[in-house]
């Protein structure tokens, strides 16, 4: 199989590495949430790519169809998208609360203010 035929997996790797890089290198909490969402989107693309069978059709009984694609990965991804949106909303709400308490969303400044109060 040619490398070009697996372009969606290259996209998964690129998105995953970009998301991981953003999470590890930024001290800004909002940027960390964005990096986590990039990472999460790459996992969604990977599961959807693995769930598709070449030449497969929807699992509906009809004449002439011999190969079916499993719909379970796609259904699981729909659930994961809902969970991802909810956790992103909670994360952003926590960031708003942290900003109101500390006046910043930078990790270094938050830790510095915590150490000053001890």
N, C-alpha and C positions, 0 to 999 in steps of 0.2 A: 504494500500500500504506500502511496506517495505521501510525503510530508504535507503537501498542499491540500490533500484531501482531509486532513485533520486540522484545518485552520481554526475551527471553533475551540479546540483544546489549547491552541496557542493563545487565543484570546483569553481563555480561562487563566492560563499561567500569567499572562501580562497583567490582567486585572488583579489577580491574587497578589502578585508581587508589588504592584502599585499600592494596593490597600494596606498591605503589611508594612511597606516603607513609610506611608503616611502615619500609621499608628505608632511606629517605633521612633520616628524622627521629630515629630511635632509635639510641642508642649501645650498647644492650644487645644482645649477640650472639644470644641466644635469641630476642629479639623480631625481629631481622633474619631469622632462619630462618623464623619464623612468617610474616613479610611475604613472603618468597620463595615460601612454600607457597601463600599467598593468590594471588599473581601467577600461579603455576603452575596453580592450579585454574581461574583465569579463562581461561587459554589452553586448558585441556582442554575447558571448556564451549564456547568459541568453535569449536574443531575439531569437536566433536560436533554443534553447531548447524549448521555449514556442511555436514556430511556427510548430514544428513537432507533428503530430497526430499519436498515436499508431495505426499501421495497415493501415495508410493512404498511398495513392500513389500520384504520380504527377497528377495535375489536367488536365489530358488528357483523353478524352472520349474513353473508351474501355469497352469491355464486361466484366462483373464480378467485376468491381470496384465500391464499394458503398461508401467508405470513402476516402476523398481527403485531402491532406495537403495544407494549404494556402501558396502560394509562396511569398506573400507580405512581411513578416518579413525578408526573405532571401534577397530579392531585396533591402529592406531598409538598411540592414546590408552592402551590397555591396556599397551603396552610403555612408554610415557612415564610412566605411574603407577608401574610397577615401578622404573624408573630414578630417578624423583623420590623414592620412599621410600628407595632406597639412598643417594642423595646427601644426603637429610635425615639419615639415620643416621650417615653419615660426618661431616657438619657438626656434629651434636650430640656425636659422639665427640671431634672436635677442640675443641669448646667445653669439654668436660669436662677435656681435657688442658690447655687454656689456663687454666682455673680452678685446676687443681692447681698449675700453674707460677707463676701471677701472683696468685692469690687473688681474682680478680675476673673478671667477664665484660663489664665496661664498657670500651668502646674507649678512652676518655680516660684511665682509670686504667692500662690496659695500656701505652699509648704513653708516659705519664708515667714509669712504672717502667722502660721501655726506655731512655728518655733519661737517667734517673738512673744507669743502669749503664754508660753510654758514657763 
